[in-house]
Amino acid sequence: MHMNELILKKRNGGVHNEAELTYLVNEFVKGTIPDYQMSAWLMAVYFRGLTAEETAQLTLAMAQSGEQIDLSSIPGITVDKHSTGGVGDKTTFILASIVAACGVPVAKMSGRGLGHTGGTIDKLESIPNVKVALTKEEFFHLVRTVGVAVTGQSGNLAPADKLLYALRDVTGTVDSIPLIASSVMSKKLAAGSEAILLDVKVGSGAFMKTYEEALALAETMVAIGTHNHRKTVALITDMDRPLGQAIGNATEMAEVVATLQGQGPEDLVKESLALAANMLYLGGKGSFETCQALVQETLASGAAWAKFCEMVTAQGGEASVLTNPRFKEATYKDAVLAPVSGYITHMDAETCGRAALILGAGRYTKTDTLDYKAGIWMLKKTGDYVSAGETIGYVQSNTQETLAEAKARYISALTFGAQAPVEQPLVWARVTAEGTESYI
Ligand code: URA
């Protein structure tokens, strides 16, 4: 087999067989296919696409390119959850606590943030002393004994994806649905859970800006999971405004704590419950209605909050830190005032994320260090009426010089108008192997 033949085949609209895709992935990881040939093939895929079967086979070859975690020794149906990335998205901690408190084991490997979207591991790391790089033994032990553990991704999980992603990033081939789907799902397959819940974000703060794109990605990923014998469900959820009222790391963890204590913002609570109910359903906890009732009870009873504290403690942190008001405070804090009177008709979520980045909450490059306390509190969001001069939020940071620029950027993300905007649903659709239920 020769790579130049495979490039020509895809360029001319041909369909690869499994042996060709396995060859391509394995030889690239070994270094025998040079970057320039792989770049040409990626561009051919970008324009020609991949069939559902090719996408599933490519994904499996990528998943098999490195370590594959075997979770079969953990009792119960293990369920993984993946979000395609958003602003203010801290649902993982809420739903992992709910789901684990209901007896479904959660073995969660997460990543760090890059660009305007936050990373689960960075948020967890904002809790002093919490260990986010668990050894495999520690990870398994905690999932067995506590029922939940959250750790950074193992270095050798789907190495083909790491190499391909780095190349896509510099060759204009990131935003191809089969390539995104195979990238996400290769890591999910290698991480070993029997069932997978995907949270596909749509809107101004998401990779997928339109419903059609998000739906195509969700359907492609569900098809990959199903083809590889993993029960897979995707929810398409709104990212046309940030989720909840906090953006940042410690700020977002403080909002997780408030939510688990029954005082979370409505959108975050609703979305977390919807995701948790689907995870429980995938975990075999009964009918979907039973799971919906169970997640509400588990949040309301405080069992999920207790499970979260248990997880933080087991990973080396102190739960008492979470309820100390100083946990969410930075040295400098400044009010954001409404520039005009009117309804907030739109929030550009990506720009909100970029304002948090200016404060120090995220990274411009992989080696940047974070200010864990930096972030934004959004007191008013899309649909709220505000009066000129009213405090609509706060920016905070340990670096005073960042506040003015971040405030200006945040305000630039907001659109004001005389009419209240049409309300958007939080969950736009639910995609399963059986089909798509659309709620818009
Ligand atoms: N997230 C991933 O893991 N891969 C992509 O290609 C895009 C987003």
Residues whose N, C-alpha, C, O or C-beta is under 5 A from the ligand:
A	BS01	URA	V174 L179 I180 S183 V184
